[in-house]
Amino acid sequence: MPPRPVCVKCCVEMRVEHTGVFVIIWTSTLEGFVEYAIWSGDQLRCPVCDAGFVARFPNVPISRQHEPRFQSELRRVRGQSRVPVHEVGGPPQEG
């Protein structure tokens, strides 16, 4: 069995906070930022310092931008409230 993730600051095992969280990856194009892929992973957190990250992704994403079902998958992921959704690499947020 591979070692479990460890917090480098606190030297303790990270704990699973949520399983199956969604990560939407954005990319920049000549027209601006667009959603590129949807992944699912596990959100882990350090029980001491509260640092967190998402890991344990499968080998392939749920969907990619060029696939016919991508827009419907985006609506499904964003429309659910059961697990967190993280958006990475998108346009700067105002405020």
Steps between C-alpha positions, in 0.01 A plus 500: 500500500645843408559751779221738584533875436687681778498869590859618452455778755352290782629148413159340550278302263247704308138400556236456234248781535283425193509223240398556141541879492494660158782702346430706189820588314502819293740591220569824321442539128520794259135570582553493879461237769291186440424190701714212373445188714306367799676270746395327819733445796519493877543811714750450782579727794768518770342451845759732657552803271186462282696499170303324228525367147322277250671176386434137407373580152420218256697456176239678287271800566122478522480706181710726276406811305493325160258226612130535409379460861740759649248787537239274659763362742599858593135585577461180705818559703427867566133431574557246775569598862604162645877539461734800450587628153843662451576706190869528409678735258202710401469874450592724796215547746380853573491631856 
